[in-house]
Amino acid sequence: YRGIVPYNAERRSNEVQIHEASLWTTGNFDAVLAESKMGFSDGTRGVGEVPVCIRPAAFGAITYKYCILDGKPHFYDFQCLGGQVPGEQTVPRAETWSAIVLMTRLNSNAVARLGIDAAYVILGAGNRLKLIEGKNGDLWELFFLILDMRIVETNFFKVASHIEDAGTQAVEEDFALICDIVGNALADEAAELAAKLLRPSHAKCKEAELADIEAF
């Protein structure tokens, strides 16, 4: 007979607990974030060619310094971090976890401007009870716990995603700030790099593919 094999926990070998989630960061991330007071984060479902049942989601974040030099914008001292997403491997969890990690890198008394391209994370900051009781309540409970520990304002804002190819036009038409375009594009790259670092081996991918075929 033919049947569908359940998507069981045993096969989801890429899931990790919050305290076990790997994190990679460049050496001066915290120092640059503290000085620039500006950070951007993003999440991804992972590398497309990896079978879904073992595909790790990932997140990335970026910070940098910015100034006007000789009348032109100057970006420098770029720093990034990225890593695993705890629990179920989904984009919403990756986006939420990236915001959580970014907040933890800040001093509790440091004013910050944090850019995220996921509207549900931005809107979530004002929808506490529903989110804590929802599907990803474990992460949202941690999000609000950290937010409550901060003694100064944390400014989360929505950045327009994937408009770097039209960046000049977007800035000229006051659709986006150049800092946001650069930050969002680099956060996306950081997330994709983390996903590549987390990619299961070729042997594990083939094993998962065969398991899916044999299930039918």
Salt bridges, closest charged atoms under 4 A:
GLU15 OE2 - ARG12 NH1 3.19
GLU20 OE2 - HIS19 NE2 3.96
ASP30 OD1 - ARG105 NE 2.88
GLU35 OE1 - LYS65 NZ 3.14
GLU49 OE2 - ARG199 NE 3.91
ASP77 OD2 - LYS65 NZ 3.36
GLU88 OE1 - LYS135 NZ 3.72
ASP138 OD2 - ARG93 NH2 2.92
ASP148 OD2 - ARG128 NH1 2.88
ASP180 OD1 - ARG113 NH1 3.06
GLU209 OE1 - LYS206 NZ 3.66
ASP212 OD1 - ARG11 NH2 2.47
